Amino acid sequence: MSPSPSQDAESAFTFIPRGASVQEFRVAGHNLVQNFPEAALYASVPHPYFGETIGRTTNRIKGAVLHNLNGKTYKLNANNGEHNLHGGIVGWGSREWEGPKAVSRRGKEGVLFRYVSPDGEEGFPGTVEVRVWYIAGMEEGKTVLEVEYEVELVGDECEETVVGVTNHSYFNLNLPSPTIAGTVCTLGTNSYLEVTPDGIPTGRLLPYSTLPSGPHTPFTLSSTDPDPDDCFVMNPDPVSIPLDTRPLSLKTLATLYHPDTGVHLEIESTEPAFQFYTARFVDVPECETSDGWKVPARGKRCGVCVEPSRYVDCAGREEWRGMCRVKKGEVWGSRSLYRAWKD
């Protein structure tokens, strides 16, 4: 579906109810995201969150446990060793959402997806409602997708819970090439959260040694390197990060460009951090559509993920929890923008 009638046939988006996922992000005739051609394949073929809305939290929670929340300890479902990753075994990206519903948002046409996550789902306390708006359009000849998230604690089971939402699209500006080799990138920061070998923050913020030291300095991805899977931090002051970041100004997290296609992508967000991941763990088998068309396998380096978010394990670390703890009457929110064009 093309949510904005102002777009031409070569620049369009498709969204599906499973995970409120971005299935297609087409610019000047080029699809920029890894996907499956049929919605049913998202349920039947194991895949690493292609285009999904991630939640009830993003990234890892150490030990899959929440201490001192509502005065209790909550044991979550572990799905990444002993840790909880992207909401657990069946996160929001694997749930069926209500939508897409055509809406007007801030005077623009878009679509809305909604999901109610019950108390106890994957071990998390409290019933919450999450809403996702996708607003597509054109801006000075460039294709633009705005993504807005909003989460509220709507149940009476407890007084507070933790949430985090992002999108997990794998961008490849040179599809159908199987890798991202040749992609020229810039990042808005070189600072990242140092982590243990299993991806849990140590608490230290460090410069990333294998990437350019200055922000917005170009580097090129080869077939093997650089190979980050880390949380880069735009706002190093956790105390200053509000629960709802939407009133903040958008900042450029990353830019991508591929010289073979001439396609550019800019990713902006109000979020204080982002995971930058070059698909080192991807291993998606070949599959078949309902009419027998072969869908090729996807492997390492098949895409680049830029996941706007809060800090890794902010739900588990009490000193960072203010950025993701939602109490009755409060709203968690964020806003991101994807801008793409072809030379």
C-alpha positions, 0 to 999 in steps of 0.5 A: 500500500502507498499511504500517500497518494502524492507519491509516484509509483517509483517511490512508495512504502508497504507496511504489514500488520505483523510487527507493524513492519516496513515491508517495502521502502521504494525510492526512484524504483529501488527498494532499500530494505531487506524483506519478503515478498509475501506477508505470510513468509514473515511468520513462516521463515526465521528471520532477524526482525526484518522491518519490525517494530521492536518492543516492549523494550529495545536491545538487551536487558541484563540477566532478563530481570527487572529489580525494584520496579513497583517494589518487586523483581520481575523475571523476563523471558530470556532469548539471548543467552541469559539476557532479554533481547528486543522484548523477548521470545515473542516480542512486538515484532512478532505480534499481529497489530491492528491496522493499517488505518488511514489517518491524518497526523499533524495535517499530513496523511498517514497510517496508524498501527495499534497494539495492546500488550497485556500484563505479563507478556514476556514477563513485563508488568502492566498492560500497555498500548503502543501506537505507531504512525507512518507518514509518507510524502515528498520533500523537495524531490526527496522521499520522506518517511516519518515514524512516530511512536507513543506508549501508555500504561493503560492497565491497573495491574501496577503503577509503573513499567518499562518500555522502548520502541524502534524500527529494525529495518535492514537497509541495502541501497544496492539491492539485489546485491547480497551485501552492503559492500561499497556503502559510504556511511557517516555517523552523528557521533563516534561515542558508544557504550562499551559493552561486555562480550555478551553485549551488556554495557559496562557503564563507560562511554568511549570513542569507537576505535575502528571508525573515524574519530569525528562525527559526520566523517565518511567511511566505506563498508567493505564485504567484511569491515568495519563490523559494528554492532554497538549503541552509539550515543548522541546525548551522553547525559542520561539524566537529561533524557526525557521520557517523551523525546518528540518535542526535541529537535531531530538530529542526524544519526547516520547517512548512507550512500551507494555510488553504484545506484546513486541512492542516498539515505538520511536517518534523523531522530529525537532519540538519544542513541542508536544501534548501528549493526551491519548484519554479522549474525544474519542467516536467513534460508532460501524460501518460496512464495505461494506461487513457487517463486524462489526468494534468495537466502540472506546472510552476513552484511546483507544490510545496515541497521540504524535503530534509534533508541534509548541506552542499552539495558536502561530498563535494567539499570536503575540509574538510567531507568528514567528514560524508559520507565512509564508511570500511570498518566505518562506517555513514552514517545519518540520520532524519527525521519528517513529521507531518501533520494537518487542522484 
